[in-house]
Amino acid sequence: MTDGRSWQGNWKVRLYERVRARGFDSLTAFADARPAIPLTYLAEELGKDDIAGVQVLRGLLAEAEQRKRVTRFVRDVLVRLLSQNLPNGWPTVMDDETRFQVGKTLGSWSAYIPDSYDERADQVMAALRATPPPPGWRPLGPDDELLRALLPDEEA
């Protein structure tokens, strides 16, 4: 968590300087080398005091839009949130606590992705409620078979 310094100066330049200093030509390449790592952890790696998770999120979305890979970005954000909020994978038992964690994860995901994906996100959430993944399911990246079935790539 930053104290506001992350928004001082040109944060986009700072973000990309840090990515390049680590040998990556894009934020997406940096993130892809760290699959299923929460966005806040990526931000901490790039600058604990002056890079925020939301800045990483915004940068990844901008690159996904440029590359016409937004659906993959949407899956990637879900993977990172599942890893953060359900570190042991999909719950075996859906009690009040685990239902809350799943709801929090899916709600956050829905809020973080582009509005144009609202309907698809609703469909994914309904599908996961109707037919939950196997207990312990923990996607390791945006190309997870189940996630690709729920959110296939559609970009041209």
Residue pairs with C-beta under 8 A, 6 or more apart in sequence:
1 40
2 48
2 49
2 50
2 51
2 52
3 49
5 49
5 50
6 43
6 47
6 49
6 50
6 51
6 52
6 55
7 52
8 50
11 50
11 51
11 55
12 55
12 59
14 47
14 50
14 51
15 27
15 46
15 47
15 51
15 55
15 56
15 59
16 27
16 59
18 46
18 47
18 51
19 26
19 27
19 29
19 30
19 46
22 30
22 46
24 30
24 33
26 63
27 56
27 59
27 60
27 63
28 60
28 63
28 64
28 67
30 42
30 46
31 37
31 42
31 56
31 60
31 76
32 141
34 41
34 42
34 45
35 79
35 140
35 141
35 142
36 79
36 80
36 82
36 83
36 138
36 139
36 140
36 141
37 80
37 83
38 53
38 80
38 81
38 83
38 84
39 53
39 54
39 56
39 57
39 77
39 80
40 53
40 84
42 53
42 56
43 51
43 52
43 53
43 55
43 56
44 51
46 56
57 77
57 112
60 73
60 76
60 77
61 70
61 73
61 114
64 70
64 72
64 73
68 155
68 156
69 153
69 155
70 114
70 117
70 155
71 117
71 151
71 152
71 153
71 154
71 155
72 142
72 143
72 153
73 113
73 142
74 113
74 114
74 117
74 120
74 121
74 151
75 142
75 143
75 144
75 147
75 148
75 151
76 141
76 142
77 109
77 112
77 113
78 109
78 124
78 139
78 147
79 139
79 140
79 141
79 142
79 144
79 147
81 105
81 108
81 109
81 112
82 105
82 138
82 139
83 138
84 105
85 101
85 104
85 105
85 108
86 101
86 102
86 105
86 138
88 136
88 138
89 135
89 136
89 137
89 138
90 102
90 132
90 133
90 134
90 135
90 136
90 137
90 138
91 98
91 101
91 102
91 135
92 135
92 136
94 102
94 132
102 128
106 121
106 125
106 128
109 121
110 118
110 121
110 122
110 125
113 121
120 151
123 150
124 150
124 151
127 150
128 150
133 146
137 146
139 146
139 147
